[in-house]
Amino acid sequence: MRQPSLIARRVAVASVSLVVAAGAAACGPEDNDAKSSGGGDSQAKKGGTLTVLNSNPQGDFDPARLYTSGGGNVPSLVFRTLTTRNRENGAAGSEVVPDLATDTGRPSKNATVWTYTLKKGLKYEDGTPITSADIKYGIERSFAAELSGGAPYLRDWLIGGADYQGPYKDKKGLDSIETPDDLTIVFHLNKPEGEFPYLATQTQTTPVPKAKDTGTKYEEHPVSSGPYKVVKNENDGERLVLERNTHWSASTDAERKAYPDRIDVRSGLDSSVINQRLSASQGTDAAAVTTDTNLGPAELAKVSGDKELASRVGTGHFGYTNYIAFNPKVKPFDNPKVRQAISYAIDRSSVVNAAGGSSLAEPATTYLPNQKSFGYTPYDHFPAGVSGNAAKAKELLKEAGYKNGLTVTLTHSNSKDFETSPEIATAIQDALKKAGITVKLQGLESNDYSDKVQSVKTEPGFFLAHWGADWPSGGPFLAPIFDGRQIVKDGANFNTGFLDDKSVNDEIDAINKLTDLDQAAARWGALDKKIGEQALTVPLFHPVYKRLYGKDVKNIVISDWTGVLDISQVAVK
């Protein structure tokens, strides 16, 4: 998941606006067990209207243009994909499972060819059958310039993808996607990709009937393959109303429960208003949830003292890391001992407090998130203890030639996101002062910050950053940040440390060949530990997501894939 400028959009659409890191209070409600907090299936009944109260509009509601994790939250009610995320609580929800396909894909030829067979009886909202040709066309239209915005992987992975311009300009289509019959689709990749089943969860694999394609207007009424169809889309997704797709069959869809008769998505609301309405739970708000608004300081303080409210807080974890990034081409960060000194000096307890407290942030010493699916391998190369190791930091600075300390500039965003914002920067400034490092703060507005840190030409030496998962694996976490072949000189670059190590690049290629995802995870974890020795980043914390839901909302499921309530599972009274 790309960082600053794209991250909010990506995860927001994905499940939650997952990304907006929570607001802040040093303490919060006790974590709820997701299995019991909503009452479980025994209380889940069909019927009623579920209201979704959001800050961000559900814009670009076209499967080609969405950049989601696991197919998204609201989008996955309308768009089915070849595979999808397992709709289970916790770690079990990090698994990829079949959706339109009968399995998660059959690899051959060193994971460069992937074959899928569609389930029988799949239908669109108008009752016409879904075919493999529709999936091929849906993918091809995502290459059209006017429908850009989706995940870039298919363009990078498919043979001929880099030069293909989409079906509006090239009627012939992509030869690397074959459909030998109505139920079979075969992908030919230009390199081994053992994690193709994860990619197949992206909305670009949603079937689109060519005859119903209206180009840029398709988002107004996309043809549903899921349990709900769009009956209203106002102001570019600000108001979205979904009703049952009567041709959807639960017998072909083991993942979506589709309990409510109607889903009413209302966006453009202030986050404090959303939390107030969910807290009060009056009228239609009693059967309401949010997919993009965390509890903030005031709300958490209120919730912690109210047993009833505390019982209506969903707690989740999403693969996401907040960290300090170094540019080793800028002095004094070209000296590894300076980077190590800063790593030792960090006071993670104060950073966690600045991020909202232990209820909303967990200290991190690894770059990979602390979840099994990512290959999490514990390590702490530069142990700072609870409040930083100033003595060790000073020792390293002396060895680096800075016995009298040094002065550096930390670039951060002025956005109140409790991630790359002034609160975090100030906590770092205070900690480093104890080690003899004077930190000057450079706060930039959101767009200026993103432009500066993502450009090879302007990247500062020392800045705050974050990264989230396109899917729960080490691949989309480590490769964009540490693969030297992904350094982008004339666009958005995320390999901030400009690492181009042949052994790292070769190991990434070797892991990508693995189709056993457990084996791959272990290798990603080992690679993370190896890269961590170079101190190109200082992991700070992993966010925790806490969100209120209405008193009449039942069957709460929160997976580690999204970290938030899955609206495909909820029921309302």
Residue, then its C-alpha position, 0 to 999 in steps of 0.5 A: m500500500r503506497q504511503p502518504s498521498l495514496i494510502a488514505r485512498r487505498v485503505a479507505v476504499a479497502s475496508v475501512s479507510l483503515v489507514v487513518a490512524a486512530g485518534a489519541a488517548a493514553c487509555g481506552p476500552e478493554d479489547n473486545d473479542a470479535k467473536s462475541s462482541g456482536g453476538g455471533d451467528s445465533q443472533a444474525k437474521k436477514g432483513g433490515t437496513l444497515t447504515v454506513l456513516n463515513s468521512n470519505p466518499q466511496g468514489d471511483f466505484d468502478p472495479a477497474r479504478l479501485y485500489t483495495s485490499g482483499g476486494g474492499n469492504v463496501p466494494s466487495l458487496v457488489f464486486r466478486t473476484l476470482t479469490t477473496r479474503n477469508r471472512e473470519n476473525g483474527a489470523a484466520g482472516s488473513e487467508v486467501v480463499p476462492d470466490l468466483a473460482t473453485d480454488t485459489g489458482r493452479p500454478s505451473k511452470n515455476a509460478t509463471v502460469w496460473t489457471y482458474t476454473l469458475k464455479k457453475g451457476l454464477k450470474y449477474e444482477d440481470g440473470t445473465p451468466i458470468t463467464s471467463a471472458d467477462i473477467k478477462y475484459g474486466i481486467e483489460r479495461s483496467f489498463a485504459a488510461e481513463l480508468s486508471g487508479g487500480a493496483p499496478y501489479l497486473r500491468d507489471w506481471l502480465i506478459g505484454g502488460a506494460d505496453y497494453q493500452g486497454p480495450y478501447k484502444d486495442k480491441k485485440g486484448l491481452d494475449s497473456i490472458e486466455t479463456p479456452d472456455d466459459l469457465t476457464i481463465v489462464f494468466h501468463l506472467n513474465k516472472p514467477e509470482g507465487e502470491f498471484p492468489y492474493l492479487a486475484t482478490q483485487t477488484q480488477t478481477t471482477p467480471v464486467p460484461k462488455a455489452k454493459d460497459t459505459g466507460t467512465k460512467y460505469e461506476e454510476h451503475p456497475v453490473s453486480s456479481g455480488p449479493y447487492k446491486v447499486v440503486k443509487n450513486e450520488n455525488d461521486g459516491e457520497r451517497l450510495v444505496l445498495e439493495r439485494n441482487t436477487h440473482w446472487s446465490a449463497s450456494t456459490d458464495a461461502e464468504r458473504k452473509a448478506y443479512p441486511d436487505r439494504i445498505d445505505v452509505r452516507s459519506g462526507l461527514d465529520s469524524s466527530v459527528i460520526n462517533q457521536r451518532l454511533s455513540a447515541s445510537q438513535g433511530t437509524d443510527a442504531a443499525a449503523v457502522t463506519t468503515d473509515t472512522n476511528l475513535g479519537p481522544a474525546e471518544l475514547a475517554k468517554v467510552s472507557g468510562d461507559k460499559e455499554l459503549a465499551s461493549r460496542v467497540g470493535t478492535g482490530h489489527f491491520g498490517y501497517t507500520n509507522y517508521i522513521a526513514f533515512n536517506p543515506k545519500v544525505k549527510p550525516f545519515d550516510n554514516p550507519k553509526v548515526r542511523q544506529a545512534i538514532s535507532y538506540a535513542i528512540d523512546r517508543s513509549s513516548v511515541v506510542n503515547a503521541a499516537g494515542g496510547s497503548s490502546l491505539a498503538e503497539p511499539a514496533t522493532t521490526y519492519l514487518p507487522n507482528q502477524k504470522s501471515f507476514g512472516y513476522t520474525p521478532y528482532d531488535h537490532f538496536p534495543a532502546g528499552v522502554s524509553g531509549n538508550a541515550a548512553k549507547a546512542k552517544e557512544l555511537l555518535k562519538e565513534a561516528g565523529y560527533k562527540n559533541g552531538l549533532t543537529v538534524t532536521l526531521t520532516h513530517s506532515n502537518s496533518k493530524d493523523f497521529e502517524t506522520s504528524p507533529e505529535i510523533a515528530t515532537a516525541i522523537q525530538d524530545a527523545l533524541k535531545k537526551a542523546g545529544i541530537t538536536v532535532k529541528l522540525q520541518g512540518l509540511e502540508s499533506n500534499d507538499y509532504s508527499d511530493k517531497v518524500q516520494s521524489v528522488k530529487t527532493e527526498p530529505g535525509f530524515f523523515l516520518a513514513h508509513w506503509g500498509a499491506d496490499w495483502p497480508s504478506g511480506g512481499p508487498f511490504l518489503a519489495p517496494i521499500f527495499d528492492g533496488r529495481q523498484i527505485v523510481k527516478d521520475g515518479a513516486n519512489f518508496n525505496t527511501g533508503f535507495l537499497d540496491d543489494k543484489s542478495v536482497n533482490d535475488e532473495i525477493d525473486a526466490i521467495n516470489k517463486l514459492t507457491d507455499l505461502d507458509q514457506a514464503a512467509a518464513r523467508w520474508g521474515a528472515l529477509d526483514k531481519k537481515i535488512g533491519e541490520q542496515a538501519l535504513t528505517v526505525p520502526l516505531f509502532h503498529p496501529v490498533y483500530k478501534r471503531l464504534y458500531g450501533k447497538d442493533v448491529k450483530n455478528i461482528v467479524i474483524s479479520d487481521w486482513t482488514g483490521v475492521l468490521d466486515i460489513s459483509q458479515v453483519a446483521v441488524k435487528 
